[in-house]
Amino acid sequence: MRSLLGDCSGVLNLTSRLGFLPFSNGVHDDLDEQPRRTRYRELVGRGELPPGHATEDGVALHYVGTRLHDVLGVLPDRNAWFVEPDGAGHYREKTLPARYWIS
């Protein structure tokens, strides 16, 4: 699995991870001061990252095997997205609303 990681200076790098899942991953997708949202989608659209999930801060993805089983949020009104190439060098995404599980 490859992910997009950023440091405190805002530098974004592609990095290889453990590879338990066949998806890429974009985290903290909603933080305005981070360029991750745009960059992650650009890389998926161009095929430099495989299709994968982007998550807002406070969202967890629960997998059973390699299948996404649930999207959970510790904050209300949060989302994840499945992001994939559209075939024309861009991306398309499907919103996956997080189930708020703390009450």
Helices and strands as residue ranges (DSSP letters): E 2-6, E 12-16, E 24-26, H 36-45, E 52-55, E 59-64, E 67-73, E 79-85, E 91-97, E 99-100
